[in-house]
């Protein structure tokens, strides 16, 4: 049986996205730092979904901020 989900938490296990966003807004980190953390989180999330047996990985579920 194929499986699918409509979304997945994107902040990271240790809220990495939240912290890098706040650091970027405060001028303490660069846009490249923000993009790197975001890319790493997306990759990790896709791998977690695949490892959980989800056949249809959703796309366009990432946002830097709500």
C-alpha positions as CSV (number, residue, x, y, z in Angstrom):
1,X,0.0,0.0,0.0
2,X,1.4,3.4,-1.0
3,X,1.4,6.2,1.6
4,X,1.4,10.0,1.6
5,X,1.4,12.8,4.0
6,X,0.4,16.5,3.4
7,X,3.1,18.1,5.6
8,X,5.9,17.7,8.0
9,X,7.4,19.9,10.8
10,X,10.3,21.9,9.3
11,X,11.9,23.7,12.2
12,X,14.4,20.8,12.9
13,X,14.7,18.6,15.9
14,X,16.6,21.3,17.8
15,X,14.7,24.2,16.2
16,X,17.7,24.9,13.9
17,X,15.6,26.9,11.4
18,X,14.2,29.2,14.1
19,X,17.7,29.9,15.5
20,X,19.3,30.6,12.2
21,X,16.4,32.8,11.1
22,X,16.7,34.9,14.3
23,X,20.5,35.1,13.8
24,X,20.0,36.3,10.2
25,X,17.5,38.9,11.2
26,X,19.9,40.2,13.9
27,X,22.7,40.4,11.4
28,X,24.8,37.7,13.1
29,X,24.7,35.3,10.2
30,X,24.6,35.5,6.4
31,X,22.0,34.6,3.8
32,X,24.3,31.7,2.8
33,X,24.2,30.4,6.4
34,X,20.4,30.5,6.3
35,X,20.2,28.8,3.0
36,X,22.6,26.1,4.1
37,X,20.6,25.2,7.2
38,X,17.4,25.3,5.2
39,X,18.8,23.0,2.5
40,X,20.2,20.5,5.1
41,X,16.8,20.5,6.9
42,X,14.9,19.8,3.7
43,X,17.3,17.0,2.8
44,X,17.0,15.5,6.2
45,X,13.2,15.7,6.2
46,X,13.0,14.0,2.8
47,X,15.2,11.2,4.0
48,X,13.2,10.7,7.2
49,X,10.0,10.4,5.1
50,X,11.6,7.9,2.7
51,X,12.9,5.9,5.6
52,X,9.5,5.8,7.2
53,X,8.2,4.2,4.0
54,X,6.3,7.1,2.6
55,X,6.1,6.5,-1.1
56,X,4.8,9.9,-2.3
57,X,7.1,12.6,-0.7
58,X,5.2,15.9,-0.8
59,X,6.8,18.9,-2.5
60,X,6.7,22.6,-1.8
61,X,6.1,22.1,1.9
62,X,9.0,24.2,3.1
63,X,8.8,27.9,4.2
64,X,11.4,30.0,5.9
65,X,8.7,31.6,8.0
66,X,4.9,31.3,8.5
